[in-house]
């Protein structure tokens, strides 16, 4: 059986996570949402997870569920989180 993902590097994945994190932060700020307010809306007790995920620290990343909820909260299509700023 072929390994279709063997050509994806760790650096490539890190770049992808950074792209998503930057778009989450951009949209959060555009919508005047604090980390704490958004965290509470998602059911977290503090802003530490979202802060770590936005900064790509401690191997924290946003899940598809998070992105779906953000897209609803910010009233944007989910593709917005994968957008490369020019």
Secondary structure, 3 states (H helix, E strand, C coil): CCCCCCCCCHHHHHHHHHHHHHHHHHHHHHCCCCHHHHHHHHCCCCCHHHHHHHHCCCCCCCCHHHHHHHHHHHCCCHHHHHCCCC
